[in-house]
């Protein structure tokens, strides 16, 4: 677990460098990278990817994500490097970006979310506005279920029940931005087999602790 400020400075953490299977939690950073590097620059039209992106984030649809990754996978490595994401167990950014679903630490995923926040908080484009909406509307969310009654949140969860090769492993993860009085980025990753309800109390406890730190 790790909590950082939007500028990336750490507030507190616990086992922040232990690695876990990301499952679908990686989808938000990838879609943000696609929007920032390709749609904002005019290389790709919003209409060409927006429907797939919405399904990827809101519904966590794997087929939509696979379609985006299969077409645009090369854009991820430069984005990861731009935001100085730690390589962890990967030799370089090209190797890291080649995997559709990664093995990551909470610290690495938090660094990616610093990039997501940096892009979406700075851009007033239609593309950025739509992506902000999708991150608010995701249908499966431990973070939102725990804190959504108090704060607006952006996020993307990932969960998996077993192991089917290609580096997969049981996990229950969620990560995103909490728009408290002082906004913060939070990442909770675990090897709980696919049950997001078991990590909801962690978000509640994290928010209470963050409030004490802010005071």
C-alpha positions as CSV (number, residue, x, y, z in Angstrom):
1,X,0.0,0.0,0.0
2,X,1.2,3.5,-0.7
3,X,-0.2,7.0,-0.5
4,X,1.4,9.9,-2.4
5,X,0.7,13.5,-3.1
6,X,-0.2,14.5,-6.6
7,X,3.4,15.6,-7.1
8,X,4.6,12.1,-6.2
9,X,6.0,12.8,-2.8
10,X,5.2,10.0,-0.4
11,X,2.8,10.5,2.6
12,X,3.1,6.9,4.0
13,X,3.4,3.4,2.8
14,X,3.5,-0.3,3.8
15,X,5.3,-3.0,1.8
16,X,5.3,-0.5,-1.1
17,X,7.9,-2.4,-3.0
18,X,6.4,-5.9,-2.8
19,X,5.2,-7.0,-6.2
20,X,1.8,-8.3,-7.2
21,X,0.0,-9.2,-10.4
22,X,-1.7,-6.0,-11.6
23,X,-4.7,-7.6,-13.4
24,X,-6.9,-4.8,-14.8
25,X,-5.5,-2.1,-12.5
26,X,-3.0,-1.4,-15.3
27,X,-5.7,-0.4,-17.7
28,X,-6.1,3.2,-16.5
29,X,-2.4,4.1,-16.9
30,X,-2.4,2.6,-20.4
31,X,-5.5,4.5,-21.5
32,X,-4.2,7.7,-20.0
33,X,-1.0,7.2,-21.9
34,X,-2.9,6.6,-25.1
35,X,-5.0,9.8,-24.7
36,X,-2.1,12.0,-23.7
37,X,0.4,10.9,-26.3
38,X,-1.8,10.1,-29.3
39,X,-5.2,11.9,-29.1
40,X,-3.9,15.1,-27.6
41,X,-1.2,15.3,-30.3
42,X,-3.7,14.5,-33.1
43,X,-2.0,11.3,-34.1
44,X,-5.2,9.3,-33.3
45,X,-8.8,10.6,-33.4
46,X,-10.8,10.5,-30.3
47,X,-13.6,8.7,-32.2
48,X,-11.2,5.9,-33.2
49,X,-10.6,4.7,-29.6
50,X,-13.1,6.3,-27.3
51,X,-15.7,3.5,-27.3
52,X,-13.0,0.9,-26.6
53,X,-11.5,3.1,-23.9
54,X,-14.8,3.6,-22.1
55,X,-15.5,-0.1,-22.1
56,X,-12.0,-0.7,-20.8
57,X,-12.3,1.6,-17.9
58,X,-15.9,1.7,-17.0
59,X,-16.7,-2.0,-17.5
60,X,-13.1,-3.4,-17.3
61,X,-13.8,-5.2,-20.6
62,X,-10.8,-7.3,-21.5
63,X,-11.5,-7.6,-25.2
64,X,-11.6,-3.8,-25.6
65,X,-8.4,-3.4,-23.7
66,X,-6.7,-6.1,-25.8
67,X,-7.8,-4.3,-28.9
68,X,-6.3,-1.1,-27.7
69,X,-3.1,-2.7,-26.5
70,X,-2.7,-4.8,-29.6
71,X,-2.8,-1.7,-31.8
72,X,-1.1,0.9,-29.6
73,X,1.2,-1.0,-27.3
74,X,4.3,1.0,-28.5
75,X,3.1,4.2,-26.9
76,X,3.3,2.9,-23.4
77,X,7.1,2.7,-23.0
78,X,7.8,6.4,-23.7
79,X,5.0,7.4,-21.4
80,X,6.4,5.3,-18.5
81,X,9.8,6.8,-19.1
82,X,8.4,10.3,-19.2
83,X,6.9,9.9,-15.7
84,X,10.1,8.1,-14.4
85,X,8.3,4.9,-13.4
86,X,10.6,2.5,-11.6
87,X,11.4,-0.5,-13.8
88,X,11.2,-3.0,-10.9
89,X,11.9,-6.5,-12.3
90,X,11.9,-5.4,-15.9
91,X,15.1,-4.8,-17.9
92,X,13.8,-1.7,-19.7
93,X,10.7,0.2,-20.6
94,X,10.1,-1.7,-23.8
95,X,10.1,-5.0,-21.9
96,X,7.8,-3.5,-19.3
97,X,5.3,-2.2,-21.9
98,X,5.2,-5.4,-23.9
99,X,3.1,-7.2,-21.2
100,X,-0.6,-6.5,-21.4
101,X,-0.9,-7.2,-17.6
102,X,2.2,-6.5,-15.5
103,X,3.7,-7.6,-12.2
104,X,4.1,-4.3,-10.2
105,X,4.7,-2.9,-6.8
106,X,2.3,-0.4,-5.2
107,X,5.0,2.2,-5.6
108,X,5.3,1.7,-9.4
109,X,1.5,1.9,-9.8
110,X,1.4,5.0,-7.8
111,X,4.1,6.6,-10.0
112,X,1.9,5.7,-13.0
113,X,-1.1,7.4,-11.3
114,X,1.0,10.5,-10.8
115,X,1.2,10.6,-14.6
116,X,-2.5,10.0,-15.0
117,X,-3.3,12.9,-12.5
118,X,-0.7,15.2,-14.1
119,X,-2.2,14.8,-17.6
120,X,-5.9,14.9,-16.6
121,X,-5.5,17.8,-14.1
122,X,-3.7,19.9,-16.7
123,X,-5.7,19.3,-19.9
124,X,-9.1,20.9,-20.6
125,X,-9.6,18.9,-23.9
126,X,-12.7,16.9,-24.7
127,X,-10.6,13.7,-24.6
128,X,-9.3,14.5,-21.1
129,X,-12.8,15.3,-19.9
130,X,-14.2,12.1,-21.2
131,X,-11.4,10.0,-19.5
132,X,-12.0,11.8,-16.2
133,X,-15.6,10.8,-16.5
134,X,-14.8,7.2,-17.2
135,X,-12.5,7.0,-14.2
136,X,-15.3,8.4,-12.0
137,X,-17.9,6.0,-13.5
138,X,-16.1,2.6,-13.2
139,X,-18.6,0.0,-12.2
140,X,-16.3,-2.2,-10.0
141,X,-14.4,-0.3,-7.3
142,X,-13.2,-1.0,-3.8
143,X,-11.9,2.6,-3.6
144,X,-15.2,4.1,-4.7
145,X,-17.3,1.8,-2.5
146,X,-15.2,2.7,0.5
147,X,-14.9,6.4,0.1
148,X,-17.3,7.4,-2.7
149,X,-19.9,8.6,-0.3
150,X,-17.5,11.2,1.0
151,X,-15.3,12.2,-1.9
152,X,-15.2,12.2,-5.6
153,X,-12.7,9.6,-6.8
154,X,-11.0,8.4,-9.9
155,X,-9.8,4.9,-10.1
156,X,-9.4,1.5,-11.7
157,X,-9.5,-1.9,-9.9
158,X,-7.9,-5.2,-10.9
159,X,-8.8,-8.6,-9.6
160,X,-8.0,-12.2,-10.5
161,X,-9.0,-15.5,-8.8
162,X,-6.2,-17.9,-9.9
163,X,-3.3,-18.4,-12.2
164,X,-3.5,-19.1,-15.9
165,X,0.1,-18.5,-17.1
166,X,1.6,-15.4,-18.6
167,X,2.6,-14.2,-15.1
168,X,-1.0,-14.1,-13.7
169,X,-1.6,-14.7,-10.0
170,X,-4.4,-14.2,-7.5
171,X,-4.9,-10.5,-6.6
172,X,-7.3,-7.8,-5.5
173,X,-6.1,-4.3,-6.3
174,X,-7.4,-0.8,-6.6
175,X,-5.7,2.5,-7.3
176,X,-6.7,6.1,-8.0
177,X,-7.1,9.6,-6.8
178,X,-9.2,10.7,-3.8
179,X,-10.4,14.3,-4.0
180,X,-10.2,15.0,-0.3
181,X,-9.5,18.6,0.9
182,X,-5.9,17.8,0.1
183,X,-6.2,15.3,-2.9
184,X,-4.0,12.2,-2.8
185,X,-3.2,9.1,-4.8
186,X,-3.7,5.8,-3.1
187,X,-2.7,2.3,-4.3
188,X,-3.7,-0.9,-2.5
189,X,-2.5,-4.2,-3.9
190,X,-2.9,-7.7,-2.4
191,X,-2.8,-11.4,-3.2
192,X,-6.3,-11.9,-2.0
193,X,-8.0,-14.1,-4.8
194,X,-10.2,-11.7,-6.6
195,X,-12.3,-10.4,-3.6
196,X,-12.2,-6.6,-3.7
197,X,-14.5,-6.3,-0.6
198,X,-11.6,-7.5,1.5
199,X,-9.5,-4.4,0.6
200,X,-12.3,-1.8,1.1
201,X,-11.5,-1.4,4.9
202,X,-7.9,-0.6,3.9
203,X,-9.1,2.5,2.0
204,X,-11.2,3.6,4.9
205,X,-8.2,3.3,7.3
206,X,-5.9,5.0,4.8
207,X,-8.2,8.0,4.5
208,X,-8.4,8.3,8.3
209,X,-4.6,8.2,8.5
210,X,-4.2,10.7,5.7
211,X,-6.5,13.1,7.5
212,X,-4.3,12.9,10.6
213,X,-1.2,13.5,8.4
214,X,-2.9,16.4,6.7
215,X,-3.7,17.9,10.1
